[in-house]
């Protein structure tokens, strides 16, 4: 019996090769992990958010299914892309809500040291996204590490594999990125 990680990799390779049926076989295998990933995203959203976890997974699935064929490098790469797609969905949702209620006075964003990057539940996802975009302009790899580690839930080893760098580089960049983002989000310059 093959491992789930091996099965995921084989299905991703088949999907990359144009086998549309592979996506249908892949989703039941990865659904649990995608749902946990979506729950992680939704835990930081404000209470009563109109977008639910299952809807976030479904929307991510639709966007992935509609995208051009990607050359999947494996399980870690797939979940990194899924995390990026889910983040984009939530940011787009937040931007559309913000457009509806221009002029609201949002409280300053506070960071919880235990999670270092993301504010308290309900914090401003747009501020985090803007800070990550600014970090990407300064150092793309550090931004990718935050996205993969925090939003994607990837381990240091998986992040290193996706980015093709050493684990030590991931740890160093992760520490520097957290400090940079903490300063950026607190308004200190």
PyMOL commands that set and color helices and strands:
alter all, ss='L'
color gray80, all
select helices_A, chain A and resi 4-16+20-43+53-66+75-100+125-138+140-151+156-163+167-186
alter helices_A, ss='H'
color red, helices_A
deselect
rebuild
show_as cartoon
